[in-house]
């Protein structure tokens, strides 16, 4: 028989094959432990050897240690039994062997004697909502009696329903009069101007409008005949005298 390879072989299937071949070869069960240890990798063999000597002699104890090492609990076997699929290229007989192995691991781990109750309990648990299942997660795999399981579920829903009908009311809290945080005050523009003058010196404001001053500095209009600024050409006396002489 080939050595156990945890990367490619499942420990429960390997142990089942080992037991069958040991029986077929006529090996006494007292010698199974020594034969099995020789087929295990060093890390797994060390785990078995570290067990108390009396327990290490019993194959059932060694088998339990290996299954616990790979977290093969009854609930794990149940999930594999219900969800396992045939590998591509494998024979249907191989699938039957694998399903039988998972079923045996499930039943033997729970010490089930009433298969009818187990099947009913399994169907019952399949119909339980996930949020309710999470409440019983620690004991979910051990709920194998349908009546016991139903009693726990009814009790849970009764308590949860009572809490919804009579919710716990918290005492109302009165709003506290908290002082509003002081917001930055807006200073008057005049005060800002005083600060600016204080920091940078007083700035003299321009007197009057610079446009009007520029206009006043321009040359005043004058008569281009007598060059008087008191009148313009149409009202010039000299122009009127010239027109009278012509007439």
C-alpha positions as protocol buffer text, in pm:
chain_id: "A"
residue {
  index: 1
  type: UNK
  ca { x: 0 y: 0 z: 0 }
}
residue {
  index: 2
  type: UNK
  ca { x: 128 y: 348 z: -88 }
}
residue {
  index: 3
  type: UNK
  ca { x: 218 y: 598 z: 181 }
}
residue {
  index: 4
  type: UNK
  ca { x: -38 y: 855 z: 283 }
}
residue {
  index: 5
  type: UNK
  ca { x: -25 y: 1185 z: 91 }
}
residue {
  index: 6
  type: UNK
  ca { x: -235 y: 1453 z: 258 }
}
residue {
  index: 7
  type: UNK
  ca { x: -224 y: 1672 z: -54 }
}
residue {
  index: 8
  type: UNK
  ca { x: -391 y: 1417 z: -284 }
}
residue {
  index: 9
  type: UNK
  ca { x: -570 y: 1172 z: -55 }
}
residue {
  index: 10
  type: UNK
  ca { x: -837 y: 1220 z: 208 }
}
residue {
  index: 11
  type: UNK
  ca { x: -745 y: 1071 z: 541 }
}
residue {
  index: 12
  type: UNK
  ca { x: -1081 y: 901 z: 601 }
}
residue {
  index: 13
  type: UNK
  ca { x: -1072 y: 724 z: 264 }
}
residue {
  index: 14
  type: UNK
  ca { x: -711 y: 623 z: 318 }
}
residue {
  index: 15
  type: UNK
  ca { x: -786 y: 470 z: 658 }
}
residue {
  index: 16
  type: UNK
  ca { x: -1079 y: 276 z: 515 }
}
residue {
  index: 17
  type: UNK
  ca { x: -858 y: 135 z: 239 }
}
residue {
  index: 18
  type: UNK
  ca { x: -592 y: 50 z: 496 }
}
residue {
  index: 19
  type: UNK
  ca { x: -842 y: -142 z: 711 }
}
residue {
  index: 20
  type: UNK
  ca { x: -971 y: -340 z: 414 }
}
residue {
  index: 21
  type: UNK
  ca { x: -625 y: -437 z: 295 }
}
residue {
  index: 22
  type: UNK
  ca { x: -514 y: -525 z: 647 }
}
residue {
  index: 23
  type: UNK
  ca { x: -809 y: -762 z: 683 }
}
residue {
  index: 24
  type: UNK
  ca { x: -750 y: -907 z: 339 }
}
residue {
  index: 25
  type: UNK
  ca { x: -384 y: -970 z: 424 }
}
residue {
  index: 26
  type: UNK
  ca { x: -480 y: -1138 z: 751 }
}
residue {
  index: 27
  type: UNK
  ca { x: -299 y: -885 z: 971 }
}
residue {
  index: 28
  type: UNK
  ca { x: -414 y: -887 z: 1331 }
}
residue {
  index: 29
  type: UNK
  ca { x: -574 y: -564 z: 1453 }
}
residue {
  index: 30
  type: UNK
  ca { x: -314 y: -539 z: 1731 }
}
residue {
  index: 31
  type: UNK
  ca { x: -51 y: -486 z: 1462 }
}
residue {
  index: 32
  type: UNK
  ca { x: -244 y: -225 z: 1265 }
}
residue {
  index: 33
  type: UNK
  ca { x: -92 y: 71 z: 1451 }
}
residue {
  index: 34
  type: UNK
  ca { x: 267 y: -25 z: 1370 }
}
residue {
  index: 35
  type: UNK
  ca { x: 175 y: -95 z: 1009 }
}
residue {
  index: 36
  type: UNK
  ca { x: -9 y: 237 z: 978 }
}
residue {
  index: 37
  type: UNK
  ca { x: 271 y: 445 z: 1134 }
}
residue {
  index: 38
  type: UNK
  ca { x: 513 y: 311 z: 874 }
}
residue {
  index: 39
  type: UNK
  ca { x: 284 y: 449 z: 601 }
}
residue {
  index: 40
  type: UNK
  ca { x: 243 y: 798 z: 751 }
}
residue {
  index: 41
  type: UNK
  ca { x: 458 y: 1105 z: 683 }
}
residue {
  index: 42
  type: UNK
  ca { x: 698 y: 1201 z: 960 }
}
residue {
  index: 43
  type: UNK
  ca { x: 487 y: 1491 z: 1093 }
}
residue {
  index: 44
  type: UNK
  ca { x: 177 y: 1272 z: 1129 }
}
residue {
  index: 45
  type: UNK
  ca { x: 373 y: 982 z: 1276 }
}
residue {
  index: 46
  type: UNK
  ca { x: 511 y: 1216 z: 1542 }
}
residue {
  index: 47
  type: UNK
  ca { x: 158 y: 1324 z: 1636 }
}
residue {
  index: 48
  type: UNK
  ca { x: 59 y: 961 z: 1692 }
}
residue {
  index: 49
  type: UNK
  ca { x: 374 y: 876 z: 1887 }
}
residue {
  index: 50
  type: UNK
  ca { x: 319 y: 1169 z: 2124 }
}
residue {
  index: 51
  type: UNK
  ca { x: -6 y: 1011 z: 2248 }
}
residue {
  index: 52
  type: UNK
  ca { x: -1 y: 813 z: 2575 }
}
residue {
  index: 53
  type: UNK
  ca { x: 142 y: 464 z: 2523 }
}
residue {
  index: 54
  type: UNK
  ca { x: -176 y: 285 z: 2626 }
}
residue {
  index: 55
  type: UNK
  ca { x: -388 y: 483 z: 2381 }
}
residue {
  index: 56
  type: UNK
  ca { x: -133 y: 451 z: 2102 }
}
residue {
  index: 57
  type: UNK
  ca { x: -168 y: 74 z: 2107 }
}
residue {
  index: 58
  type: UNK
  ca { x: -537 y: 93 z: 2015 }
}
residue {
  index: 59
  type: UNK
  ca { x: -604 y: 147 z: 1646 }
}
residue {
  index: 60
  type: UNK
  ca { x: -940 y: 317 z: 1714 }
}
residue {
  index: 61
  type: UNK
  ca { x: -762 y: 581 z: 1925 }
}
residue {
  index: 62
  type: UNK
  ca { x: -497 y: 640 z: 1659 }
}
residue {
  index: 63
  type: UNK
  ca { x: -768 y: 668 z: 1394 }
}
residue {
  index: 64
  type: UNK
  ca { x: -952 y: 929 z: 1603 }
}
residue {
  index: 65
  type: UNK
  ca { x: -630 y: 1130 z: 1648 }
}
residue {
  index: 66
  type: UNK
  ca { x: -574 y: 1142 z: 1273 }
}
residue {
  index: 67
  type: UNK
  ca { x: -935 y: 1236 z: 1198 }
}
residue {
  index: 68
  type: UNK
  ca { x: -922 y: 1514 z: 1457 }
}
residue {
  index: 69
  type: UNK
  ca { x: -595 y: 1635 z: 1308 }
}
residue {
  index: 70
  type: UNK
  ca { x: -772 y: 1689 z: 974 }
}
residue {
  index: 71
  type: UNK
  ca { x: -1093 y: 1817 z: 1141 }
}
residue {
  index: 72
  type: UNK
  ca { x: -1302 y: 1525 z: 1020 }
}
residue {
  index: 73
  type: UNK
  ca { x: -1596 y: 1559 z: 1259 }
}
residue {
  index: 74
  type: UNK
  ca { x: -1936 y: 1390 z: 1219 }
}
residue {
  index: 75
  type: UNK
  ca { x: -2081 y: 1710 z: 1073 }
}
residue {
  index: 76
  type: UNK
  ca { x: -1796 y: 1718 z: 819 }
}
residue {
  index: 77
  type: UNK
  ca { x: -1877 y: 1361 z: 713 }
}
residue {
  index: 78
  type: UNK
  ca { x: -2245 y: 1452 z: 681 }
}
residue {
  index: 79
  type: UNK
  ca { x: -2168 y: 1746 z: 452 }
}
residue {
  index: 80
  type: UNK
  ca { x: -1939 y: 1532 z: 237 }
}
residue {
  index: 81
  type: UNK
  ca { x: -2201 y: 1257 z: 223 }
}
residue {
  index: 82
  type: UNK
  ca { x: -2466 y: 1497 z: 94 }
}
residue {
  index: 83
  type: UNK
  ca { x: -2247 y: 1707 z: -138 }
}
residue {
  index: 84
  type: UNK
  ca { x: -1971 y: 1477 z: -268 }
}
residue {
  index: 85
  type: UNK
  ca { x: -1960 y: 1430 z: -647 }
}
residue {
  index: 86
  type: UNK
  ca { x: -1801 y: 1168 z: -868 }
}
residue {
  index: 87
  type: UNK
  ca { x: -1458 y: 1264 z: -994 }
}
residue {
  index: 88
  type: UNK
  ca { x: -1407 y: 1297 z: -1367 }
}
residue {
  index: 89
  type: UNK
  ca { x: -1309 y: 961 z: -1516 }
}
residue {
  index: 90
  type: UNK
  ca { x: -1383 y: 769 z: -1195 }
}
residue {
  index: 91
  type: UNK
  ca { x: -1610 y: 464 z: -1186 }
}
residue {
  index: 92
  type: UNK
  ca { x: -1951 y: 482 z: -1026 }
}
residue {
  index: 93
  type: UNK
  ca { x: -1838 y: 203 z: -794 }
}
residue {
  index: 94
  type: UNK
  ca { x: -1571 y: 436 z: -663 }
}
residue {
  index: 95
  type: UNK
  ca { x: -1838 y: 694 z: -584 }
}
residue {
  index: 96
  type: UNK
  ca { x: -2036 y: 430 z: -395 }
}
residue {
  index: 97
  type: UNK
  ca { x: -1728 y: 344 z: -189 }
}
residue {
  index: 98
  type: UNK
  ca { x: -1663 y: 711 z: -107 }
}
residue {
  index: 99
  type: UNK
  ca { x: -2025 y: 779 z: -11 }
}
residue {
  index: 100
  type: UNK
  ca { x: -2030 y: 468 z: 207 }
}
residue {
  index: 101
  type: UNK
  ca { x: -1715 y: 588 z: 381 }
}
residue {
  index: 102
  type: UNK
  ca { x: -1863 y: 931 z: 452 }
}
residue {
  index: 103
  type: UNK
  ca { x: -2187 y: 780 z: 574 }
}
residue {
  index: 104
  type: UNK
  ca { x: -2005 y: 544 z: 811 }
}
residue {
  index: 105
  type: UNK
  ca { x: -1795 y: 829 z: 945 }
}
residue {
  index: 106
  type: UNK
  ca { x: -2109 y: 1031 z: 1006 }
}
residue {
  index: 107
  type: UNK
  ca { x: -2298 y: 750 z: 1180 }
}
residue {
  index: 108
  type: UNK
  ca { x: -2011 y: 610 z: 1383 }
}
residue {
  index: 109
  type: UNK
  ca { x: -1913 y: 954 z: 1509 }
}
residue {
  index: 110
  type: UNK
  ca { x: -2261 y: 1012 z: 1648 }
}
residue {
  index: 111
  type: UNK
  ca { x: -2324 y: 656 z: 1773 }
}
residue {
  index: 112
  type: UNK
  ca { x: -2657 y: 659 z: 1594 }
}
residue {
  index: 113
  type: UNK
  ca { x: -2891 y: 365 z: 1647 }
}
residue {
  index: 114
  type: UNK
  ca { x: -3216 y: 509 z: 1512 }
}
residue {
  index: 115
  type: UNK
  ca { x: -3163 y: 580 z: 1141 }
}
residue {
  index: 116
  type: UNK
  ca { x: -3522 y: 694 z: 1096 }
}
residue {
  index: 117
  type: UNK
  ca { x: -3482 y: 967 z: 1357 }
}
residue {
  index: 118
  type: UNK
  ca { x: -3149 y: 1069 z: 1205 }
}
residue {
  index: 119
  type: UNK
  ca { x: -3299 y: 1114 z: 859 }
}
residue {
  index: 120
  type: UNK
  ca { x: -3591 y: 1317 z: 995 }
}
residue {
  index: 121
  type: UNK
  ca { x: -3356 y: 1534 z: 1202 }
}
residue {
  index: 122
  type: UNK
  ca { x: -3138 y: 1589 z: 896 }
}
residue {
  index: 123
  type: UNK
  ca { x: -3434 y: 1701 z: 686 }
}
residue {
  index: 124
  type: UNK
  ca { x: -3551 y: 1922 z: 971 }
}
residue {
  index: 125
  type: UNK
  ca { x: -3215 y: 2099 z: 992 }
}
residue {
  index: 126
  type: UNK
  ca { x: -3212 y: 2153 z: 617 }
}
residue {
  index: 127
  type: UNK
  ca { x: -3522 y: 2370 z: 655 }
}
residue {
  index: 128
  type: UNK
  ca { x: -3388 y: 2590 z: 936 }
}
residue {
  index: 129
  type: UNK
  ca { x: -3296 y: 2948 z: 830 }
}
residue {
  index: 130
  type: UNK
  ca { x: -2930 y: 3036 z: 846 }
}
residue {
  index: 131
  type: UNK
  ca { x: -2976 y: 3307 z: 1109 }
}
residue {
  index: 132
  type: UNK
  ca { x: -3137 y: 3050 z: 1342 }
}
residue {
  index: 133
  type: UNK
  ca { x: -2876 y: 2789 z: 1259 }
}
residue {
  index: 134
  type: UNK
  ca { x: -2599 y: 3029 z: 1363 }
}
residue {
  index: 135
  type: UNK
  ca { x: -2746 y: 3037 z: 1714 }
}
residue {
  index: 136
  type: UNK
  ca { x: -2694 y: 2658 z: 1751 }
}
residue {
  index: 137
  type: UNK
  ca { x: -2367 y: 2642 z: 1561 }
}
residue {
  index: 138
  type: UNK
  ca { x: -2168 y: 2488 z: 1848 }
}
residue {
  index: 139
  type: UNK
  ca { x: -2406 y: 2193 z: 1888 }
}
residue {
  index: 140
  type: UNK
  ca { x: -2552 y: 2174 z: 1537 }
}
residue {
  index: 141
  type: UNK
  ca { x: -2375 y: 1852 z: 1442 }
}
residue {
  index: 142
  type: UNK
  ca { x: -2490 y: 1679 z: 1762 }
}
residue {
  index: 143
  type: UNK
  ca { x: -2861 y: 1748 z: 1711 }
}
residue {
  index: 144
  type: UNK
  ca { x: -2962 y: 1403 z: 1583 }
}
residue {
  index: 145
  type: UNK
  ca { x: -3294 y: 1358 z: 1766 }
}
residue {
  index: 146
  type: UNK
  ca { x: -3573 y: 1529 z: 1570 }
}
residue {
  index: 147
  type: UNK
  ca { x: -3790 y: 1596 z: 1875 }
}
residue {
  index: 148
  type: UNK
  ca { x: -3503 y: 1740 z: 2077 }
}
residue {
  index: 149
  type: UNK
  ca { x: -3400 y: 1955 z: 1781 }
}
residue {
  index: 150
  type: UNK
  ca { x: -3755 y: 2078 z: 1728 }
}
residue {
  index: 151
  type: UNK
  ca { x: -3787 y: 2164 z: 2097 }
}
residue {
  index: 152
  type: UNK
  ca { x: -3475 y: 2378 z: 2089 }
}
residue {
  index: 153
  type: UNK
  ca { x: -3591 y: 2556 z: 1774 }
}
residue {
  index: 154
  type: UNK
  ca { x: -3938 y: 2626 z: 1918 }
}
residue {
  index: 155
  type: UNK
  ca { x: -3789 y: 2759 z: 2239 }
}
residue {
  index: 156
  type: UNK
  ca { x: -3554 y: 2987 z: 2048 }
}
residue {
  index: 157
  type: UNK
  ca { x: -3833 y: 3128 z: 1830 }
}
residue {
  index: 158
  type: UNK
  ca { x: -4055 y: 3175 z: 2135 }
}
residue {
  index: 159
  type: UNK
  ca { x: -3791 y: 3379 z: 2315 }
}
residue {
  index: 160
  type: UNK
  ca { x: -3709 y: 3579 z: 2006 }
}
residue {
  index: 161
  type: UNK
  ca { x: -4077 y: 3647 z: 1936 }
}
residue {
  index: 162
  type: UNK
  ca { x: -4133 y: 3763 z: 2294 }
}
residue {
  index: 163
  type: UNK
  ca { x: -3844 y: 4005 z: 2265 }
}
residue {
  index: 164
  type: UNK
  ca { x: -3993 y: 4150 z: 1948 }
}
residue {
  index: 165
  type: UNK
  ca { x: -4340 y: 4196 z: 2104 }
}
residue {
  index: 166
  type: UNK
  ca { x: -4207 y: 4355 z: 2424 }
}
residue {
  index: 167
  type: UNK
  ca { x: -3895 y: 4541 z: 2327 }
}
residue {
  index: 168
  type: UNK
  ca { x: -3694 y: 4690 z: 2609 }
}
residue {
  index: 169
  type: UNK
  ca { x: -3748 y: 5063 z: 2611 }
}
residue {
  index: 170
  type: UNK
  ca { x: -3461 y: 5279 z: 2708 }
}
residue {
  index: 171
  type: UNK
  ca { x: -3537 y: 5587 z: 2920 }
}
residue {
  index: 172
  type: UNK
  ca { x: -3567 y: 5900 z: 2715 }
}
residue {
  index: 173
  type: UNK
  ca { x: -3270 y: 6125 z: 2741 }
}
residue {
  index: 174
  type: UNK
  ca { x: -3335 y: 6494 z: 2762 }
}
residue {
  index: 175
  type: UNK
  ca { x: -3125 y: 6705 z: 2534 }
}
residue {
  index: 176
  type: UNK
  ca { x: -2850 y: 6883 z: 2718 }
}
residue {
  index: 177
  type: UNK
  ca { x: -2824 y: 7259 z: 2691 }
}
residue {
  index: 178
  type: UNK
  ca { x: -2482 y: 7287 z: 2559 }
}
residue {
  index: 179
  type: UNK
  ca { x: -2323 y: 7623 z: 2510 }
}
residue {
  index: 180
  type: UNK
  ca { x: -2268 y: 7694 z: 2150 }
}
residue {
  index: 181
  type: UNK
  ca { x: -1907 y: 7728 z: 2055 }
}
residue {
  index: 182
  type: UNK
  ca { x: -1801 y: 8085 z: 2012 }
}
residue {
  index: 183
  type: UNK
  ca { x: -1795 y: 8163 z: 1645 }
}
residue {
  index: 184
  type: UNK
  ca { x: -1534 y: 8404 z: 1521 }
}
residue {
  index: 185
  type: UNK
  ca { x: -1675 y: 8756 z: 1535 }
}
residue {
  index: 186
  type: UNK
  ca { x: -1683 y: 8964 z: 1223 }
}
residue {
  index: 187
  type: UNK
  ca { x: -1508 y: 9291 z: 1282 }
}
residue {
  index: 188
  type: UNK
  ca { x: -1645 y: 9615 z: 1147 }
}
residue {
  index: 189
  type: UNK
  ca { x: -1482 y: 9738 z: 826 }
}
residue {
  index: 190
  type: UNK
  ca { x: -1391 y: 10064 z: 998 }
}
residue {
  index: 191
  type: UNK
  ca { x: -1198 y: 9873 z: 1263 }
}
residue {
  index: 192
  type: UNK
  ca { x: -1021 y: 9674 z: 995 }
}
residue {
  index: 193
  type: UNK
  ca { x: -926 y: 9999 z: 826 }
}
residue {
  index: 194
  type: UNK
  ca { x: -791 y: 10134 z: 1156 }
}
residue {
  index: 195
  type: UNK
  ca { x: -582 y: 9818 z: 1197 }
}
residue {
  index: 196
  type: UNK
  ca { x: -448 y: 9852 z: 845 }
}
residue {
  index: 197
  type: UNK
  ca { x: -355 y: 10217 z: 904 }
}
residue {
  index: 198
  type: UNK
  ca { x: -193 y: 10123 z: 1232 }
}
residue {
  index: 199
  type: UNK
  ca { x: 12 y: 9845 z: 1074 }
}
residue {
  index: 200
  type: UNK
  ca { x: 114 y: 10005 z: 747 }
}
residue {
  index: 201
  type: UNK
  ca { x: 80 y: 10375 z: 818 }
}
residue {
  index: 202
  type: UNK
  ca { x: -201 y: 10608 z: 725 }
}
residue {
  index: 203
  type: UNK
  ca { x: -274 y: 10604 z: 355 }
}
residue {
  index: 204
  type: UNK
  ca { x: -376 y: 10939 z: 218 }
}
residue {
  index: 205
  type: UNK
  ca { x: -691 y: 10921 z: 8 }
}
residue {
  index: 206
  type: UNK
  ca { x: -685 y: 11101 z: -329 }
}
residue {
  index: 207
  type: UNK
  ca { x: -868 y: 11432 z: -328 }
}
residue {
  index: 208
  type: UNK
  ca { x: -1142 y: 11472 z: -582 }
}
residue {
  index: 209
  type: UNK
  ca { x: -1172 y: 11284 z: -903 }
}
residue {
  index: 210
  type: UNK
  ca { x: -853 y: 11254 z: -1105 }
}
residue {
  index: 211
  type: UNK
  ca { x: -1052 y: 11254 z: -1429 }
}
residue {
  index: 212
  type: UNK
  ca { x: -1206 y: 11600 z: -1356 }
}
residue {
  index: 213
  type: UNK
  ca { x: -864 y: 11741 z: -1266 }
}
residue {
  index: 214
  type: UNK
  ca { x: -719 y: 11614 z: -1591 }
}
residue {
  index: 215
  type: UNK
  ca { x: -1008 y: 11769 z: -1784 }
}
residue {
  index: 216
  type: UNK
  ca { x: -956 y: 12108 z: -1612 }
}
residue {
  index: 217
  type: UNK
  ca { x: -588 y: 12104 z: -1702 }
}
residue {
  index: 218
  type: UNK
  ca { x: -676 y: 12091 z: -2073 }
}
residue {
  index: 219
  type: UNK
  ca { x: -656 y: 12412 z: -2292 }
}
residue {
  index: 220
  type: UNK
  ca { x: -980 y: 12612 z: -2272 }
}
residue {
  index: 221
  type: UNK
  ca { x: -1162 y: 12673 z: -2605 }
}
residue {
  index: 222
  type: UNK
  ca { x: -1107 y: 13019 z: -2762 }
}
residue {
  index: 223
  type: UNK
  ca { x: -1208 y: 13208 z: -3073 }
}
residue {
  index: 224
  type: UNK
  ca { x: -956 y: 13144 z: -3346 }
}
residue {
  index: 225
  type: UNK
  ca { x: -1018 y: 13490 z: -3501 }
}
residue {
  index: 226
  type: UNK
  ca { x: -945 y: 13717 z: -3203 }
}
residue {
  index: 227
  type: UNK
  ca { x: -818 y: 13443 z: -2971 }
}
residue {
  index: 228
  type: UNK
  ca { x: -1055 y: 13548 z: -2695 }
}
residue {
  index: 229
  type: UNK
  ca { x: -1170 y: 13288 z: -2444 }
}
residue {
  index: 230
  type: UNK
  ca { x: -1492 y: 13475 z: -2368 }
}
residue {
  index: 231
  type: UNK
  ca { x: -1661 y: 13369 z: -2690 }
}
residue {
  index: 232
  type: UNK
  ca { x: -1626 y: 13142 z: -2987 }
}
residue {
  index: 233
  type: UNK
  ca { x: -1599 y: 13223 z: -3358 }
}
residue {
  index: 234
  type: UNK
  ca { x: -1973 y: 13257 z: -3442 }
}
residue {
  index: 235
  type: UNK
  ca { x: -2006 y: 13533 z: -3178 }
}
residue {
  index: 236
  type: UNK
  ca { x: -1685 y: 13714 z: -3256 }
}
residue {
  index: 237
  type: UNK
  ca { x: -1737 y: 14098 z: -3299 }
}
residue {
  index: 238
  type: UNK
  ca { x: -1468 y: 14118 z: -3563 }
}
residue {
  index: 239
  type: UNK
  ca { x: -1646 y: 13863 z: -3776 }
}
residue {
  index: 240
  type: UNK
  ca { x: -1968 y: 14065 z: -3754 }
}
residue {
  index: 241
  type: UNK
  ca { x: -1790 y: 14386 z: -3861 }
}
residue {
  index: 242
  type: UNK
  ca { x: -1643 y: 14218 z: -4167 }
}
residue {
  index: 243
  type: UNK
  ca { x: -1986 y: 14096 z: -4275 }
}
residue {
  index: 244
  type: UNK
  ca { x: -2133 y: 14453 z: -4243 }
}
residue {
  index: 245
  type: UNK
  ca { x: -1855 y: 14601 z: -4464 }
}
residue {
  index: 246
  type: UNK
  ca { x: -1919 y: 14345 z: -4733 }
}
residue {
  index: 247
  type: UNK
  ca { x: -2289 y: 14428 z: -4740 }
}
